Amino acid sequence: MNVSLAIKKDPETDQAFGWVLQMYAYAVAFALHGVRNILHKDFMIQVQ
């Protein structure tokens, strides 16, 4: 299932999430499939 497309097809959800829809879809898809992320507290990327 393509989570981002499923969210986009629901007008109410699309309106609520707006431009961050892809980020939420990524997180939901990972959770649905049991994918784990490794977080490093001392690692940050910042646009200059």
C-alpha positions as CSV (number, residue, x, y, z in Angstrom):
1,M,0.0,0.0,0.0
2,N,1.3,3.4,-0.9
3,V,0.6,5.4,2.3
4,S,1.3,8.8,0.9
5,L,-1.2,8.2,-1.9
6,A,-3.8,6.9,0.5
7,I,-3.4,10.0,2.7
8,K,-3.5,12.3,-0.3
9,K,-6.7,10.8,-1.6
10,D,-8.6,11.7,1.6
11,P,-9.4,15.4,1.3
12,E,-9.8,16.0,5.0
13,T,-6.5,14.4,5.8
14,D,-4.7,16.1,2.9
15,Q,-6.0,19.5,4.2
16,A,-4.9,18.7,7.7
17,F,-1.4,17.5,6.8
18,G,-0.7,20.0,4.0
19,W,2.9,20.2,2.8
20,V,4.2,17.8,5.5
21,L,2.1,14.9,4.2
22,Q,5.1,13.1,2.8
23,M,7.0,13.1,6.1
24,Y,3.9,11.8,8.0
25,A,3.4,9.1,5.3
26,Y,7.0,8.0,5.7
27,A,6.7,7.6,9.4
28,V,3.3,5.8,9.1
29,A,4.6,3.4,6.4
30,F,7.7,2.6,8.5
31,A,5.5,1.9,11.6
32,L,3.1,-0.3,9.6
33,H,6.0,-2.4,8.3
34,G,7.9,-2.6,11.5
35,V,10.9,-0.8,10.1
36,R,13.1,0.6,12.9
37,N,15.3,3.8,12.6
38,I,18.6,4.4,14.3
39,L,18.8,7.9,15.8
40,H,22.1,9.5,16.7
41,K,21.8,12.3,19.2
42,D,25.0,13.9,18.0
43,F,24.1,14.0,14.3
44,M,22.3,16.9,12.7
45,I,21.9,18.2,9.2
46,Q,21.2,21.9,8.8
47,V,20.7,23.9,5.6
48,Q,22.9,26.9,5.3
